[in-house]
Amino acid sequence: MKMKKIITFLIIGVLGTSAKHGYAVRITRVSIPFGPQYIVSGVWRQ
């Protein structure tokens, strides 16, 4: 449980920081054997 919260905070932090610095951020959810994971891919906005 604790780990999920930490991951969620990390994702929120990445999103917030990215928005400020002009990143286009996309979160992709992929299912893998030990549970759903989120891949955060950032693209610099030109």
Secondary structure, 3 states (H helix, E strand, C coil): CHHHHHHHHHHHHHHHHHHHHCEEEEEEEEEECCEEEEEEEEEECC
